Amino acid sequence: MPRWLVAVGVLATAALLLALPHVLSFSQREVLVFMTINILVVCSYRLLTLTGEWSLGHVVMMGVGAYASALLAKKVGVFVPLAMLLGAFTAAMVALVLSVPLFRMKGFYFLIGSFAAGEIIRLLWKRFRDPFGGPKGIKRIDPMPDFDLGIWNFTFFDPVSYYYFALLVVLAGLFVMWRVEKSPIGLVFHAVHWQDNLARSAGISVRAYRTLALVLSSGFAGLAGALLAHYIGTVNPNMFDIEQMVYVLTWAIVGGTATFYGPIIGCVVLTVVNEIVLREIGLEQGRPMIYGMLLIGTVLFLPKGLEDLFHRLSRIGLLFSRQPRGGQ
């Protein structure tokens, strides 16, 4: 693809992302903030799947970041942006500890083990009112402090301002994950996935690289949780239960995990389906059923996800563009 065309595409995307909140209603702007945060969650989840492991505890790692950031800001008085980074670091360290028992398993057993580990953490949040707030969680979490850049006054109770802030953080996170995947570390992740025995015979520590993928993905999930906590001002254990994990799985599977942009497509498309289509026709309560039908349909008819549909359409367009014109 010509570089000028790539540059035009990047500029058009940037203009769209900057202008988007100004053409939406207030409720749709809030949905846009949540969708931006969810994109970081689902892309961080894909980072773990590069090694061939699928977890049911990823949303709990998001909760670890949310709780840690909330407690640091509310109880200790840490500056909110720093608390967010420390929340992400806390999620990564919890994942590092959990990797010791979890990576004694693989495949289906790792899946179930990650679910059990996540539920233990959630039960601890529910059990201890101090400091986690028990079943009701933590309320009145410190928001991002307002500041004025001259060209824009960032008031973070306003969804437009918080969208721009979240977008900046998410884009930075996506860039780091993309660079990791394209680096030699990312190549090893793929090798561990497809040929773990061959990688082991070449002197690669399969367990170490799987641990690294889990730690990195959990850190970015924790950052997403911190972004969420300081926007809505409250966290509780039910926000990070298995139902939310199923939604993340659905976004990843429907979008596809073979490419970096596949999960983003899945998250955006299903968010639009849920928040606009289902809400408008009054079927929002039927979201689990609709998601289940979409998941089954994707597995049966589009097993590589929506990203494969984009590939097919691009190949068809390329084929027609190469057709000889009449008279030539």
Secondary structure, 3 states (H helix, E strand, C coil): CCHHHHHHHHHHHHHHHHHHHHHCCHHHHHHHHHHHHHHHHHHHHHHHHCCCCCCCCHHHHHHHHHHHHHHHHHHHCCCHHHHHHHHHHHHHHHHHHHHHHHCCCCCHHHHHHHHHHHHHHHHHHHHCCCCCCHHHCEECCCCCCCEECCCCEECCCCHHHHHHHHHHHHHHHHHHHHHHHHCHHHHHHHHHHHCHHHHHHCCCCHHHHHHHHHHHHHHHHHHHHHHHHHHHCEECHHHHCHHHHHHHHHHHHHHCCCCCCHHHHHHHHHHHHHHHHHHHCCCHHHHHHHHHHHHHHHHHHCCCCHHHHHHHHHHHHHHHHCCCCCCC
